[in-house]
Amino acid sequence: MGYLLQHLLTDAAAARPQQPAVASGDCLLTYQELDRLSNKVARALLRLGVSPGDRVGILAPKSAASLVGLYGVLKAGACYVPLDPKAPAQRLSYVLRDCEARVILADHSRVPQAAGLIESLPWPGSVVVTAGAGERDDAEPSSAQGVPVTSWTEVVAEPDEPLAEELAIESDLAYILYTSGSTGTPKGVMISHRSSLTFVEWAAGAAGLREQDRVCSPAPLHFDLSVFDVFSSCRAGACLTILPEGTTTFPVTIAQWLEKERISVWYSVPSVLTLLANFGSLRQFDLSRLRTVIFAGEVFPPKYLARLMAELPQARYLNWYGPTETNVCTAFEVPAGQADAEPAPIGKACANTEVFAVTSEGKRVGKPGEEGELYVRGPGLMRGYWGQEAKTQEVLVRNPFQADFEELVYRTGDLVTLGPAGDYVYVGRRDAMVKVRGYRVELGEVEAALYRHPAVWEAAVLPVPDELFGSRLRAVVAADEGGELTRDSVLDHCRQWLPGYMVPDIVEILPALPRTSTGKVDRAGLARE
């Protein structure tokens, strides 16, 4: 069995070379083509001086081109860091500086953006263009804004044979995913090959993937849900089929695309599925091939899940749970006819993983109805937060129930209860972290961005429950003396610092924020207003 993520590709290419591996618009790559093109990218990176363990940014949407680049990074023994092309430049520059990346892989249209980011770094770097088979070179420059650019023409001129030796082992980092951070800066979650493969092996079996499947998750590469369709599809020899950009806000268009592409396995946050159930006109389309629907990232409102199951009764419905730091760690299959009462449980532990809940008194939850914080143990855990040892030690703690030797477990910060059948049921967050459109958002990071506004004296961000998106963000701000604030100026400022899903939906401007007797902002009072 392979011990690195790229072994999934090399094994699939050897076993089924002409099987479709990825379909992205008009570009279709077989496993053999994906394997050979990624060998070329790996050699181009090594020629640039990329060494095992180095971090390489990927600035591109999920596509055939970005998968070629992703596997090339892994084959070079490096660690890929997916970047959100729509995020503000300040945030992207922070991520690249934080992980000390010197090379960015980018598609043709984002070469200028990538070059600008490299130019903002305090060290020299370069851009490598990646593309899928048959895509044009578009006369890429040898440099942009003074930054060296390796064109796709130069990449494809590299030999396509496998590298002579492996440049990584299973405990090395495969990727770093940056999530919202409470201190106002993103946190880089470090995931090793072994950690990711623990999830990938389980997920391919749990979803029942087979080589005839066409698998889709609309999650971008910087969102951890993408790990499933990128790697589990490869594990099974299935075809990763990529939803066109911008489609997720048009449910009828999604339904048309599902029919046209004959999608059999789908994985997304519930908000996308809610839109499909309510506005997708699903019965107008032949979606009989859709046999597995997986959702994760937020609570699926029961009435909308029930509606979806009524519209598509032939499918299995799987609720997967797990923070980025653990991959997926629990799962629950929703029985037919049981989706319209309470939210689906998050279920029981995945293979090679144990979860347990700890009460506020430090005791292990052992009977139905008891509530506690969920802990996770197993090889699927992250290595830690890049460059944040203190933050890592807050959540990767010694197992309180293992006295014989030191073992680290992950504190999720999620409160759960134990159901009568042994399934865990999600209750809520222990801290100030919320889910917005499936993304994890720490309110402190949004507040930190608000405080960067020159006229903001104080700020508080509160979640507002929303059936469709999990939570909406409500920002309450007060102006500095002599300063002027408007809703539009606050929103314009936030868009410069935060990705779209973290920009508050509601902005309220008060003369001053209410405070408790201890001088703290009265968040409870604000929440009641």
RARASUL-V436074 format. One record per residue. N is the residue number from 1. RES is the residue in three letters. PHI is phi in radians with two decimals (999 if undefined). PSI is psi as a letter, one per 30 degrees, with the letter a starting at -180 (NA if undefined). Layout:
n = {N N}
res = {RES RES}
phi = {PHI PHI}
psi = {PSI PSI}
This chain:
n = {1 2 3 4 5 6 7 8 9 10 11 12 13 14 15 16 17 18 19 20 21 22 23 24 25 26 27 28 29 30 31 32 33 34 35 36 37 38 39 40 41 42 43 44 45 46 47 48 49 50 51 52 53 54 55 56 57 58 59 60 61 62 63 64 65 66 67 68 69 70 71 72 73 74 75 76 77 78 79 80 81 82 83 84 85 86 87 88 89 90 91 92 93 94 95 96 97 98 99 100 101 102 103 104 105 106 107 108 109 110 111 112 113 114 115 116 117 118 119 120 121 122 123 124 125 126 127 128 129 130 131 132 133 134 135 136 137 138 139 140 141 142 143 144 145 146 147 148 149 150 151 152 153 154 155 156 157 158 159 160 161 162 163 164 165 166 167 168 169 170 171 172 173 174 175 176 177 178 179 180 181 182 183 184 185 186 187 188 189 190 191 192 193 194 195 196 197 198 199 200 201 202 203 204 205 206 207 208 209 210 211 212 213 214 215 216 217 218 219 220 221 222 223 224 225 226 227 228 229 230 231 232 233 234 235 236 237 238 239 240 241 242 243 244 245 246 247 248 249 250 251 252 253 254 255 256 257 258 259 260 261 262 263 264 265 266 267 268 269 270 271 272 273 274 275 276 277 278 279 280 281 282 283 284 285 286 287 288 289 290 291 292 293 294 295 296 297 298 299 300 301 302 303 304 305 306 307 308 309 310 311 312 313 314 315 316 317 318 319 320 321 322 323 324 325 326 327 328 329 330 331 332 333 334 335 336 337 338 339 340 341 342 343 344 345 346 347 348 349 350 351 352 353 354 355 356 357 358 359 360 361 362 363 364 365 366 367 368 369 370 371 372 373 374 375 376 377 378 379 380 381 382 383 384 385 386 387 388 389 390 391 392 393 394 395 396 397 398 399 400 401 402 403 404 405 406 407 408 409 410 411 412 413 414 415 416 417 418 419 420 421 422 423 424 425 426 427 428 429 430 431 432 433 434 435 436 437 438 439 440 441 442 443 444 445 446 447 448 449 450 451 452 453 454 455 456 457 458 459 460 461 462 463 464 465 466 467 468 469 470 471 472 473 474 475 476 477 478 479 480 481 482 483 484 485 486 487 488 489 490 491 492 493 494 495 496 497 498 499 500 501 502 503 504 505 506 507 508 509 510 511 512 513 514 515 516 517 518 519 520 521 522 523 524 525 526 527 528 529}
res = {MET GLY TYR LEU LEU GLN HIS LEU LEU THR ASP ALA ALA ALA ALA ARG PRO GLN GLN PRO ALA VAL ALA SER GLY ASP CYS LEU LEU THR TYR GLN GLU LEU ASP ARG LEU SER ASN LYS VAL ALA ARG ALA LEU LEU ARG LEU GLY VAL SER PRO GLY ASP ARG VAL GLY ILE LEU ALA PRO LYS SER ALA ALA SER LEU VAL GLY LEU TYR GLY VAL LEU LYS ALA GLY ALA CYS TYR VAL PRO LEU ASP PRO LYS ALA PRO ALA GLN ARG LEU SER TYR VAL LEU ARG ASP CYS GLU ALA ARG VAL ILE LEU ALA ASP HIS SER ARG VAL PRO GLN ALA ALA GLY LEU ILE GLU SER LEU PRO TRP PRO GLY SER VAL VAL VAL THR ALA GLY ALA GLY GLU ARG ASP ASP ALA GLU PRO SER SER ALA GLN GLY VAL PRO VAL THR SER TRP THR GLU VAL VAL ALA GLU PRO ASP GLU PRO LEU ALA GLU GLU LEU ALA ILE GLU SER ASP LEU ALA TYR ILE LEU TYR THR SER GLY SER THR GLY THR PRO LYS GLY VAL MET ILE SER HIS ARG SER SER LEU THR PHE VAL GLU TRP ALA ALA GLY ALA ALA GLY LEU ARG GLU GLN ASP ARG VAL CYS SER PRO ALA PRO LEU HIS PHE ASP LEU SER VAL PHE ASP VAL PHE SER SER CYS ARG ALA GLY ALA CYS LEU THR ILE LEU PRO GLU GLY THR THR THR PHE PRO VAL THR ILE ALA GLN TRP LEU GLU LYS GLU ARG ILE SER VAL TRP TYR SER VAL PRO SER VAL LEU THR LEU LEU ALA ASN PHE GLY SER LEU ARG GLN PHE ASP LEU SER ARG LEU ARG THR VAL ILE PHE ALA GLY GLU VAL PHE PRO PRO LYS TYR LEU ALA ARG LEU MET ALA GLU LEU PRO GLN ALA ARG TYR LEU ASN TRP TYR GLY PRO THR GLU THR ASN VAL CYS THR ALA PHE GLU VAL PRO ALA GLY GLN ALA ASP ALA GLU PRO ALA PRO ILE GLY LYS ALA CYS ALA ASN THR GLU VAL PHE ALA VAL THR SER GLU GLY LYS ARG VAL GLY LYS PRO GLY GLU GLU GLY GLU LEU TYR VAL ARG GLY PRO GLY LEU MET ARG GLY TYR TRP GLY GLN GLU ALA LYS THR GLN GLU VAL LEU VAL ARG ASN PRO PHE GLN ALA ASP PHE GLU GLU LEU VAL TYR ARG THR GLY ASP LEU VAL THR LEU GLY PRO ALA GLY ASP TYR VAL TYR VAL GLY ARG ARG ASP ALA MET VAL LYS VAL ARG GLY TYR ARG VAL GLU LEU GLY GLU VAL GLU ALA ALA LEU TYR ARG HIS PRO ALA VAL TRP GLU ALA ALA VAL LEU PRO VAL PRO ASP GLU LEU PHE GLY SER ARG LEU ARG ALA VAL VAL ALA ALA ASP GLU GLY GLY GLU LEU THR ARG ASP SER VAL LEU ASP HIS CYS ARG GLN TRP LEU PRO GLY TYR MET VAL PRO ASP ILE VAL GLU ILE LEU PRO ALA LEU PRO ARG THR SER THR GLY LYS VAL ASP ARG ALA GLY LEU ALA ARG GLU}
phi = {999 -1.18 -2.07 -2.19 -1.04 -1.19 -1.14 -1.03 -1.28 -1.12 -1.16 -1.13 -1.16 -1.29 -1.45 -2.52 -1.04 -1.66 -1.24 -1.05 -1.76 -2.58 -2.05 -2.42 1.07 -1.54 -1.73 -2.20 -1.96 -1.41 -1.09 -1.13 -1.13 -1.07 -1.11 -1.23 -1.14 -1.21 -1.07 -1.10 -1.09 -1.03 -1.16 -1.10 -1.14 -1.10 -1.13 -1.39 1.75 -1.12 -1.95 -0.93 1.61 -1.14 -1.72 -2.18 -1.33 -2.13 -1.92 -2.95 -1.21 -1.09 -2.87 -1.04 -1.10 -1.23 -1.21 -1.00 -1.15 -1.02 -1.18 -1.12 -1.06 -1.10 -1.16 -1.38 1.40 -1.67 -2.06 -1.56 -2.18 -1.24 -1.95 -1.40 -1.05 -1.64 -1.29 -1.04 -1.04 -1.08 -1.20 -1.11 -1.11 -1.06 -1.04 -1.15 -1.17 -1.10 -1.60 1.05 -1.37 -2.12 -2.32 -2.13 -1.55 -2.48 -1.41 -0.92 -1.22 -1.86 -1.03 -1.06 -1.11 -1.12 -1.11 -1.09 -1.20 -1.07 -1.11 -1.37 -1.46 -1.44 -2.47 -1.23 -2.73 -2.64 -2.08 -2.08 -1.52 -2.18 -2.71 -1.61 -1.01 1.48 -1.37 -1.39 -1.37 1.02 0.88 -1.12 -1.30 -1.37 -2.71 -2.47 0.96 1.45 -1.68 -1.06 -2.19 -1.57 -1.28 -1.12 -1.04 -1.19 -1.11 -1.23 -1.35 -1.24 -1.08 -1.81 -1.25 -1.07 -1.15 -1.21 -2.55 -1.26 -1.98 -2.60 -2.17 -1.10 -1.50 -1.28 -1.25 -1.69 -2.75 -2.16 -1.90 -1.57 -2.06 -1.10 -2.07 -1.21 -1.51 1.71 -2.21 -1.13 -1.89 -1.65 -1.44 -1.59 -2.05 -1.52 -1.03 -1.07 -1.06 -1.16 -1.14 -0.99 -1.23 -1.04 -1.08 -1.13 -1.11 -1.06 -1.30 -1.12 -1.47 1.17 -1.15 -2.48 -1.17 -1.38 -1.27 -2.05 -1.91 -2.40 -2.32 -1.30 -1.09 -1.24 -1.09 -1.42 -1.85 -1.16 -1.08 -1.18 -1.04 -1.11 -1.29 -1.20 -1.78 -1.19 -1.06 -1.12 -1.00 -1.62 1.32 -1.48 -1.82 -1.31 -2.02 -1.74 -1.17 -1.02 -1.02 1.43 -1.44 -1.15 -1.58 -2.14 -1.04 -1.13 -1.12 -1.07 -1.06 -1.05 -1.17 -1.02 -1.18 -1.07 -1.55 0.99 -1.20 -1.94 -2.35 -2.23 -2.46 -2.77 -1.28 -1.07 -1.07 -1.17 -1.19 -1.10 -1.08 -1.08 -1.11 -1.54 -2.28 -1.54 0.83 -1.08 -1.29 -1.41 -2.13 -1.55 -1.96 -1.15 -1.37 -1.32 -1.87 -2.44 -2.07 -2.02 -2.35 -2.86 1.76 -2.92 -1.32 -1.54 -0.93 -0.95 -1.15 -1.39 -1.10 -1.07 -1.14 -1.12 -1.14 -1.26 -1.29 -2.20 -1.26 -1.39 -1.56 -1.44 -2.14 -2.05 -1.73 -1.88 -2.28 2.83 -1.20 -0.92 -1.17 -2.15 1.02 -1.35 -2.13 -2.40 -2.64 -2.58 -1.67 -1.39 -1.21 -1.05 1.42 -2.11 -1.93 -1.89 -1.82 -2.00 -0.97 -1.08 -1.05 -1.49 1.60 -1.96 -1.14 -1.30 -1.03 1.08 -2.47 -2.20 -2.13 -2.63 -1.95 -2.11 -1.26 -1.11 -1.57 1.48 -1.72 -1.38 -1.14 -2.36 -2.40 -0.97 1.66 -1.26 -2.02 -2.89 -1.48 -1.42 -2.01 -2.31 -2.29 2.46 -1.26 -1.41 -1.26 -1.13 -1.42 2.47 -1.69 -1.01 1.21 -2.25 -1.11 -1.11 -1.15 -1.07 -1.20 -1.26 -1.98 -1.67 -2.10 -1.18 -1.07 -1.20 -1.96 -2.06 -1.60 -1.47 -2.74 -1.42 -2.39 -1.54 -2.24 -1.81 -1.50 -1.33 1.38 -1.68 -1.62 -2.37 -2.11 -1.67 -1.44 -1.11 -1.64 1.54 -1.54 -1.45 -2.10 -1.25 -1.90 2.90 -1.54 -1.37 -2.08 -1.69 -1.67 -2.31 -1.86 -2.21 0.94 1.52 -1.56 -1.48 -2.20 -1.64 -1.06 -1.09 -1.22 -1.18 -1.10 -1.07 -1.15 -1.09 -1.20 -1.28 -1.16 -1.10 -1.72 -1.50 -1.59 -2.61 -2.65 -2.49 -2.10 -2.21 -1.42 -2.05 -0.95 -2.50 -1.11 -1.45 -1.92 1.53 -2.58 -1.94 -1.81 -1.99 -1.81 -2.03 -2.28 -2.23 -1.49 -1.13 -1.06 1.49 -1.50 -2.19 -2.20 -2.25 -1.00 -1.14 -1.19 -1.16 -1.15 -1.08 -1.10 -1.08 -1.15 -1.38 -2.04 -2.22 -1.14 -0.95 -1.24 -1.75 -1.30 -0.98 -1.47 -2.17 -2.18 -2.09 -1.99 -2.04 -1.06 -2.80 -1.47 -1.14 -2.27 -1.44 -1.16 -1.59 1.59 -1.43 -1.07 -1.42 -1.18 -1.09 -1.15 -1.10 -1.14 -1.38 -1.30}
psi = {k l g l e f f e e e e e e e e i e g k k e k k j b f k k k l e e e e e e e f e e e e e e e e f f g k l k f l k k k j i l l k l e e f e e e e e e e e f g g a k k j k k j f f l l e e e e e e e e e e g h k f k k k l l e f g e e e e e e e e f f l g l l a l k k k l l l k f l l f h h k l f l k h g k k k j l e e e e f f l k g l l l f l k g l l f f l k e l k k k l k k f g f k l k j j j k l e e e e e e e e e e e e e e f h k l f f k j k k k f k l f f k f f f e e f e e e e e e f g l j j k k k k k g f f g i e e e e e e e e e e f h k f k k j l l f e e e e e e e e g f h e f f l j g f f j f k k k l l f l k j k e e e e e e e e e e i f f l k j k j k k k l e f g a k f l l k k j l k g h f g d l k k l f b l k l k g k k k l k k l f g g l k k f l k f k k l k k l k l l f f l l f a k k g i e e e e f f f j l k j f g j f f l k k k l k j f g k k l l k l f g g k k k k e a k f a g k l k j h f k k k k f e e e e e e e f f k f f k e l l k k k k j k k e e g d l l k j k k l k k l k f l k k l e e e e e e e e f f f k l e f f k k e k k k j l e l k l l l f g f l k i e e e e f f NA}
